[in-house]
Amino acid sequence: MSVESKIEALQTARSKTAATKAYDRLAKLFDDGVFTEIDAFAKSQGGYAEVVAGRGTVGGIGVYAFAQNSDVSGGAMSKAQAAKIKKVYDLALKTGAPVVAVYDSVGGRIDQGSDLLGAYGDVLKYSSNLSGVVPQISLVLGKCFGTQALIAVSGDIVILSKDAQLSLSTDGSNASVEENAAHGVAHITAENEDAAIAKARTVIDLLPSNNLDYAGTVEFADADTASEDIVLNIVDGESTVELQAEYGKSVRTVLATVEGATVGIVKTEEKVLDGQGSSKAARFVRFCDAFGIPVITLVDAEKFSCIKSAAKLTSAYAEATTAKVTVITGDAYGAVYIAVAGTGAAADITFAFAGASVSALAPEAAAVISLGDDFGGKLKGAADPKAERAKIVAEFKENELSALDAAANGYVQDVILPEEARAKISAALDILADKRVSTLPKKHNNLYI
């Protein structure tokens, strides 16, 4: 074959790959559509491997990515595809760069038998080993069933386009975007694949490249001080990315920036934190801690409804060594205070709004114990004992469980006004910027499962 013929064959092969959906998706992900392919001409059963892989930049940050190529054998997983994906993971590990995985596949090449089992196992192992080392973002833009779904949801952030189907079941049951959002599998959903890819770019901008790096400081807009949402009062304008919005609604988890620096926000939304909300917050705190992202917790809650999930959340906060700043915006009682607001087990710095209430017990129990016989005495002869009881508790809460009392006893470091929250939090983050904590030598705790 002549040199001219070889060049023509190369150009034909490149054009063929560039015309596929997978190549186009990676071009949309990377800056200016430019990326360096990895194993561009690897073969699988006579044709090219069913995945496109490469390295480029996203917002100037080096990123590795692979996209299952549904235009080639339906994107079916194979030994060759797994080998390309493993190389992506290996390079990401060596260079400390995020990985974006785009899933769109009909399944696996069953005719490869045990080789297919090994292929799935290798990809899952590599992905799991990278967890907590570099950020992994899963983009599900088509079908993703069975073991591939297991690999996809192993990512730190899972993004689904509206037409995506994700299910551990190979028959595609319970695979809709709505189903996955409601069960907390999808962290972010998007109207179409272009919007999903754009969301991935936004998330990458907020994250460090690896667990030894820091997220870069970005240009920022002023906070929305006119909003009734305390989160928007604190973070930079238009910087929020909410995760798992349709799941565990007693807690809200948000990535955002404060004066250009990335933070994770945990905000209680209900007085009783349910199991889903607590588990959601625990995973988010562990994610932030893995990549050194400061956690800001906004607390207004009285109790947990699930002891197992409460233990998960308590463990996540206690084990996290990243900077932790808590603002008690309303109530913080008993286990809730101890788990997420108290300096003893969780927060480095705790603030409380002037109208907040802090107690080791629920106010009624604290009133009964503290007032002793006086509590019962005040109820005797009352025309409406129930109303009188509520009045006594309210007065006790106002007089004995105030934020100022908590500050006097060292349980909060400062009592602030809502309009001061952004400045106070920013100052606290500056104080904690060089935080270093040595942990006990161990593999991990056993409280998250």
C-alpha positions as CSV (number, residue, x, y, z in Angstrom):
1,M,0.0,0.0,0.0
2,S,1.4,3.4,-1.0
3,V,1.9,6.3,1.4
4,E,-1.0,8.1,-0.3
5,S,-3.3,5.1,0.2
6,K,-2.3,4.9,3.9
7,I,-3.0,8.6,4.4
8,E,-6.4,8.2,2.7
9,A,-7.2,5.2,4.8
10,L,-6.3,7.2,8.0
11,Q,-8.5,10.1,6.9
12,T,-11.4,7.8,6.1
13,A,-11.1,6.1,9.5
14,R,-11.0,9.5,11.3
15,S,-13.9,10.8,9.4
16,K,-15.9,7.7,10.2
17,T,-15.3,8.1,13.9
18,A,-15.9,11.8,13.9
19,A,-19.3,11.3,12.3
20,T,-20.6,9.2,15.3
21,K,-22.8,10.3,18.1
22,A,-20.2,9.5,20.7
23,Y,-17.5,11.7,19.1
24,D,-20.0,14.5,18.8
25,R,-20.9,14.3,22.5
26,L,-17.2,14.5,23.5
27,A,-16.7,17.4,21.2
28,K,-19.6,19.2,23.0
29,L,-18.0,18.5,26.3
30,F,-14.5,19.7,25.6
31,D,-13.5,23.3,25.1
32,D,-13.8,24.3,21.4
33,G,-14.7,20.7,20.6
34,V,-11.0,19.7,20.7
35,F,-9.6,16.6,22.3
36,T,-6.9,14.0,21.9
37,E,-8.3,10.6,21.2
38,I,-7.1,7.6,23.2
39,D,-6.7,4.3,21.3
40,A,-8.6,5.8,18.4
41,F,-8.3,2.8,16.2
42,A,-8.7,-0.1,18.7
43,K,-10.7,-2.9,17.2
44,S,-13.4,-5.1,18.5
45,Q,-14.7,-8.2,16.7
46,G,-13.7,-6.9,13.3
47,G,-14.9,-3.3,13.8
48,Y,-13.8,-0.4,15.9
49,A,-14.2,-0.6,19.7
50,E,-17.7,0.6,20.8
51,V,-16.4,3.6,22.7
52,V,-14.7,6.9,21.9
53,A,-12.2,8.1,24.5
54,G,-10.0,11.1,24.9
55,R,-8.5,13.9,26.9
56,G,-9.2,17.6,26.5
57,T,-10.0,20.6,28.6
58,V,-13.2,21.8,30.2
59,G,-13.1,25.5,31.2
60,G,-9.3,25.1,31.0
61,I,-9.2,22.1,33.3
62,G,-7.7,18.9,32.0
63,V,-10.3,16.2,31.8
64,Y,-10.5,12.6,30.5
65,A,-13.7,11.2,29.1
66,F,-15.2,8.3,27.3
67,A,-18.5,7.9,25.5
68,Q,-20.1,4.6,24.6
69,N,-20.7,4.7,20.9
70,S,-24.2,3.5,20.2
71,D,-23.5,4.0,16.4
72,V,-21.1,1.0,16.6
73,S,-22.8,-2.3,17.6
74,G,-25.2,-0.3,19.8
75,G,-22.3,0.7,22.1
76,A,-22.3,-2.9,23.5
77,M,-19.7,-3.5,26.2
78,S,-16.8,-5.7,25.1
79,K,-13.3,-6.7,26.1
80,A,-12.0,-4.0,23.7
81,Q,-14.3,-1.3,25.1
82,A,-13.3,-2.2,28.6
83,A,-9.6,-2.0,27.7
84,K,-10.1,1.6,26.4
85,I,-12.0,2.7,29.4
86,K,-9.4,1.2,31.7
87,K,-6.7,3.2,29.9
88,V,-8.8,6.3,30.6
89,Y,-9.0,5.5,34.3
90,D,-5.3,4.7,34.4
91,L,-4.3,8.0,32.8
92,A,-6.7,9.9,35.0
93,L,-5.1,8.3,38.1
94,K,-1.5,9.0,36.9
95,T,-2.2,12.7,36.1
96,G,-4.9,13.5,38.7
97,A,-7.6,14.6,36.3
98,P,-11.5,14.2,36.5
99,V,-13.2,11.6,34.4
100,V,-16.5,12.1,32.6
101,A,-18.2,8.9,31.5
102,V,-21.0,9.0,28.9
103,Y,-23.3,6.0,28.9
104,D,-25.5,4.9,25.9
105,S,-25.4,1.2,25.2
106,V,-27.7,-1.7,24.4
107,G,-25.9,-3.9,26.9
108,G,-22.9,-6.3,26.5
109,R,-21.6,-8.6,23.8
110,I,-23.0,-11.9,25.2
111,D,-21.0,-13.9,22.7
112,Q,-17.8,-12.9,24.5
113,G,-18.9,-15.0,27.5
114,S,-16.5,-15.0,30.4
115,D,-14.5,-12.2,28.7
116,L,-17.5,-10.0,29.1
117,L,-17.7,-10.8,32.8
118,G,-14.0,-9.8,33.1
119,A,-14.6,-6.6,31.1
120,Y,-17.4,-5.5,33.4
121,G,-15.5,-6.4,36.5
122,D,-12.4,-4.6,35.4
123,V,-14.2,-1.3,34.7
124,L,-16.2,-1.5,37.9
125,K,-12.9,-2.1,39.9
126,Y,-11.1,0.7,38.2
127,S,-14.0,3.1,38.8
128,S,-14.2,2.1,42.5
129,N,-10.5,2.5,43.0
130,L,-10.6,6.0,41.6
131,S,-13.5,7.0,43.9
132,G,-12.4,9.8,46.2
133,V,-9.1,10.3,44.2
134,V,-10.5,12.2,41.2
135,P,-14.0,13.4,40.5
136,Q,-16.1,11.1,38.4
137,I,-19.1,12.4,36.5
138,S,-21.5,10.0,34.9
139,L,-23.6,11.3,32.0
140,V,-26.4,8.9,31.0
141,L,-27.7,10.0,27.6
142,G,-29.3,6.8,26.4
143,K,-29.8,3.3,27.6
144,C,-27.8,2.1,30.6
145,F,-29.0,-1.3,32.0
146,G,-27.7,-4.1,34.2
147,T,-24.0,-4.0,35.3
148,Q,-23.4,-0.9,33.2
149,A,-25.9,0.9,35.4
150,L,-24.0,-0.2,38.5
151,I,-20.8,1.3,37.0
152,A,-22.6,4.5,36.1
153,V,-24.1,5.1,39.6
154,S,-20.7,4.6,41.1
155,G,-19.8,8.1,39.8
156,D,-19.7,11.0,42.2
157,I,-22.3,13.0,40.3
158,V,-24.8,11.2,38.0
159,I,-26.5,13.4,35.4
160,L,-29.4,12.1,33.3
161,S,-30.9,13.6,30.2
162,K,-34.7,13.5,29.8
163,D,-34.6,10.6,27.4
164,A,-32.1,8.5,29.4
165,Q,-33.0,5.1,30.8
166,L,-31.1,3.8,33.8
167,S,-31.8,0.6,35.6
168,L,-30.1,-2.4,37.2
169,S,-32.8,-4.5,35.6
170,T,-31.8,-5.7,32.1
171,D,-35.5,-5.4,31.0
172,G,-35.4,-1.7,31.5
173,S,-38.0,-1.5,34.3
174,N,-38.0,1.5,36.7
175,A,-35.6,3.2,34.3
176,S,-37.2,6.6,33.8
177,V,-35.6,9.9,34.7
178,E,-38.4,10.5,37.1
179,E,-37.9,7.2,38.8
180,N,-34.2,7.7,39.2
181,A,-34.6,11.3,40.5
182,A,-37.2,10.2,43.1
183,H,-34.9,7.5,44.4
184,G,-31.9,9.7,44.6
185,V,-30.0,7.9,41.8
186,A,-29.9,10.9,39.6
187,H,-28.1,13.9,41.1
188,I,-29.0,16.2,38.2
189,T,-31.6,15.9,35.4
190,A,-31.7,17.9,32.2
191,E,-34.2,18.5,29.4
192,N,-31.9,17.1,26.7
193,E,-28.4,15.8,26.2
194,D,-26.9,19.2,25.3
195,A,-28.2,20.6,28.6
196,A,-26.9,17.5,30.4
197,I,-23.4,18.0,28.9
198,A,-23.6,21.7,29.8
199,K,-24.4,20.7,33.4
200,A,-21.4,18.4,33.5
201,R,-19.2,21.3,32.4
202,T,-20.6,23.5,35.2
203,V,-20.0,20.8,37.8
204,I,-16.4,20.4,36.6
205,D,-15.8,24.1,37.0
206,L,-16.8,23.8,40.7
207,L,-14.6,20.8,41.5
208,P,-10.9,20.4,42.1
209,S,-9.1,18.1,39.7
210,N,-8.2,15.6,42.4
211,N,-8.2,15.0,46.1
212,L,-4.8,16.7,46.5
213,D,-5.8,19.8,44.6
214,Y,-8.1,22.8,45.4
215,A,-10.9,24.1,43.3
216,G,-9.9,27.2,41.6
217,T,-11.3,30.6,42.5
218,V,-13.7,31.9,39.8
219,E,-15.2,35.3,39.0
220,F,-18.4,35.8,40.9
221,A,-21.5,37.9,41.2
222,D,-23.0,39.4,44.4
223,A,-25.4,37.3,46.4
224,D,-29.1,37.8,46.0
225,T,-29.8,39.6,49.2
226,A,-33.4,40.3,48.3
227,S,-34.2,36.6,48.2
228,E,-36.1,34.8,51.0
229,D,-33.8,31.8,50.5
230,I,-31.0,32.0,53.0
231,V,-28.8,29.9,50.6
232,L,-29.1,32.6,47.9
233,N,-28.3,35.2,50.5
234,I,-25.0,33.5,51.2
235,V,-23.6,32.2,48.0
236,D,-22.5,34.0,44.9
237,G,-25.2,34.9,42.4
238,E,-26.1,32.2,39.8
239,S,-23.5,29.8,41.3
240,T,-25.8,27.1,42.7
241,V,-26.1,23.6,41.5
242,E,-28.6,21.6,43.6
243,L,-28.0,17.8,43.8
244,Q,-30.7,15.2,44.3
245,A,-33.5,17.8,44.4
246,E,-36.3,15.3,44.2
247,Y,-35.0,13.0,46.8
248,G,-34.8,13.3,50.6
249,K,-36.5,16.6,50.6
250,S,-36.1,17.2,54.4
251,V,-32.5,18.2,53.5
252,R,-31.2,20.3,50.6
253,T,-27.7,19.8,49.2
254,V,-26.1,22.4,46.9
255,L,-22.7,23.1,45.3
256,A,-22.0,26.8,44.9
257,T,-19.3,29.4,45.4
258,V,-18.8,32.0,48.1
259,E,-16.6,34.9,46.9
260,G,-15.5,32.6,44.1
261,A,-14.5,29.6,46.2
262,T,-16.4,26.4,45.9
263,V,-18.5,25.2,49.0
264,G,-21.0,22.5,49.7
265,I,-24.2,23.7,51.4
266,V,-26.4,21.4,53.5
267,K,-29.6,23.0,54.6
268,T,-32.4,21.4,56.6
269,E,-35.8,22.0,55.1
270,E,-38.0,20.3,57.7
271,K,-38.1,20.1,61.5
272,V,-37.8,16.3,61.3
273,L,-35.0,14.9,59.3
274,D,-36.1,11.7,57.6
275,G,-34.0,8.7,56.6
276,Q,-33.6,9.8,52.9
277,G,-32.7,13.3,53.8
278,S,-30.1,12.2,56.4
279,S,-28.6,9.6,54.0
280,K,-28.5,12.2,51.2
281,A,-26.7,14.7,53.4
282,A,-24.2,12.1,54.6
283,R,-23.2,11.1,51.1
284,F,-22.8,14.8,50.1
285,V,-20.7,15.6,53.2
286,R,-18.4,12.6,52.4
287,F,-18.1,13.7,48.8
288,C,-17.2,17.3,49.8
289,D,-14.7,15.9,52.3
290,A,-13.1,13.6,49.8
291,F,-12.2,16.6,47.6
292,G,-11.5,19.2,50.4
293,I,-14.6,21.3,49.7
294,P,-15.7,23.2,52.8
295,V,-19.2,22.3,54.1
296,I,-21.6,25.0,55.2
297,T,-24.5,23.7,57.2
298,L,-27.7,25.7,57.8
299,V,-29.7,24.1,60.6
300,D,-33.3,24.5,61.7
301,A,-34.4,21.1,62.9
302,E,-35.6,19.3,66.0
303,K,-34.9,15.6,65.6
304,F,-34.3,12.6,63.3
305,S,-36.9,10.1,62.3
306,C,-34.5,7.2,61.5
307,I,-31.7,6.2,63.8
308,K,-29.7,4.3,61.2
309,S,-29.6,7.3,58.8
310,A,-28.9,9.6,61.7
311,A,-25.9,7.5,62.6
312,K,-24.7,7.8,59.0
313,L,-25.0,11.5,59.0
314,T,-23.3,11.8,62.4
315,S,-20.4,9.7,61.2
316,A,-20.0,11.6,58.0
317,Y,-19.7,14.9,59.8
318,A,-17.5,13.6,62.6
319,E,-15.1,11.9,60.2
320,A,-14.9,14.8,57.7
321,T,-11.7,16.8,58.0
322,T,-12.6,19.5,55.5
323,A,-13.6,23.0,56.9
324,K,-17.1,22.9,58.5
325,V,-19.1,26.0,59.3
326,T,-22.6,25.7,60.8
327,V,-25.2,28.4,61.1
328,I,-28.2,27.6,63.4
329,T,-31.0,29.6,61.7
330,G,-33.8,28.4,63.9
331,D,-33.9,25.3,66.2
332,A,-31.1,22.8,66.9
333,Y,-32.0,20.3,69.5
334,G,-30.5,17.1,71.0
335,A,-29.1,14.7,68.4
336,V,-29.5,17.2,65.6
337,Y,-27.3,19.8,67.3
338,I,-24.7,17.2,68.3
339,A,-24.6,15.6,64.9
340,V,-24.4,18.6,62.6
341,A,-24.0,21.8,64.6
342,G,-21.9,21.1,67.7
343,T,-18.3,21.9,67.7
344,G,-17.6,18.8,69.7
345,A,-18.6,16.4,67.0
346,A,-18.9,18.3,63.7
347,A,-18.4,22.0,63.2
348,D,-15.2,24.0,63.3
349,I,-17.2,27.2,63.8
350,T,-20.8,27.5,64.7
351,F,-22.9,30.7,64.4
352,A,-26.5,31.2,65.5
353,F,-29.1,33.7,64.4
354,A,-30.3,35.9,67.2
355,G,-33.7,34.2,67.2
356,A,-32.3,30.7,67.2
357,S,-32.9,28.1,70.0
358,V,-30.3,25.6,71.1
359,S,-30.8,22.8,73.5
360,A,-29.5,19.4,74.5
361,L,-33.1,18.2,74.7
362,A,-36.4,19.1,73.1
363,P,-37.7,22.3,74.8
364,E,-40.6,20.5,76.6
365,A,-38.3,17.8,78.0
366,A,-35.8,20.5,79.0
367,A,-38.5,22.5,80.7
368,V,-39.9,19.6,82.7
369,I,-36.5,18.6,83.9
370,S,-35.2,22.1,84.7
371,L,-38.4,23.4,86.3
372,G,-39.1,20.2,88.2
373,D,-42.1,20.5,90.5
374,D,-42.6,24.1,89.4
375,F,-43.7,22.8,86.0
376,G,-46.5,20.7,87.4
377,G,-47.4,23.4,89.9
378,K,-48.0,26.0,87.1
379,L,-50.4,23.6,85.4
380,K,-52.6,23.1,88.5
381,G,-55.8,24.9,88.3
382,A,-55.2,26.1,84.7
383,A,-58.4,26.5,82.8
384,D,-56.8,25.0,79.7
385,P,-53.8,22.8,80.8
386,K,-52.7,22.1,77.2
387,A,-52.5,25.8,76.3
388,E,-50.8,26.6,79.6
389,R,-48.3,23.8,79.0
390,A,-47.5,25.3,75.6
391,K,-47.1,28.7,77.2
392,I,-44.7,27.5,79.9
393,V,-42.5,25.7,77.3
394,A,-42.5,28.7,75.0
395,E,-41.4,31.0,77.9
396,F,-38.7,28.5,78.9
397,K,-37.5,28.3,75.3
398,E,-37.3,32.0,75.1
399,N,-35.6,32.6,78.4
400,E,-33.3,29.6,78.8
401,L,-32.6,28.2,75.3
402,S,-31.7,31.3,73.4
403,A,-28.7,31.7,71.1
404,L,-27.1,34.1,73.5
405,D,-27.3,31.5,76.3
406,A,-25.7,29.0,74.0
407,A,-22.9,31.4,73.2
408,A,-22.4,32.2,76.9
409,N,-21.8,28.5,77.4
410,G,-19.5,28.1,74.4
411,Y,-21.9,26.1,72.3
412,V,-21.9,28.7,69.5
413,Q,-19.0,31.0,68.7
414,D,-21.1,34.1,67.6
415,V,-24.6,35.2,67.5
416,I,-25.3,37.0,64.2
417,L,-28.1,38.6,62.1
418,P,-29.2,37.0,58.9
419,E,-27.9,39.8,56.8
420,E,-24.4,39.2,58.3
421,A,-24.3,35.5,57.4
422,R,-22.4,35.8,54.1
423,A,-19.7,38.0,55.5
424,K,-19.4,35.9,58.7
425,I,-19.2,32.7,56.7
426,S,-16.6,34.1,54.3
427,A,-14.5,35.2,57.2
428,A,-14.8,31.8,58.8
429,L,-13.7,30.1,55.6
430,D,-10.7,32.3,55.5
431,I,-9.8,31.3,59.0
432,L,-10.1,27.6,58.1
433,A,-8.4,27.9,54.7
434,D,-5.2,26.2,56.1
435,K,-7.0,23.7,58.3
436,R,-5.0,20.4,58.7
437,V,-6.2,17.4,60.7
438,S,-4.3,14.2,61.3
439,T,-6.6,11.2,61.5
440,L,-6.2,7.9,63.2
441,P,-4.6,5.2,61.0
442,K,-7.4,3.0,59.7
443,K,-9.0,1.9,56.4
444,H,-12.4,3.4,57.1
445,N,-15.2,3.5,59.7
446,N,-18.1,1.0,59.6
447,L,-21.0,3.4,60.2
448,Y,-22.0,4.4,56.6
449,I,-23.6,1.1,55.5
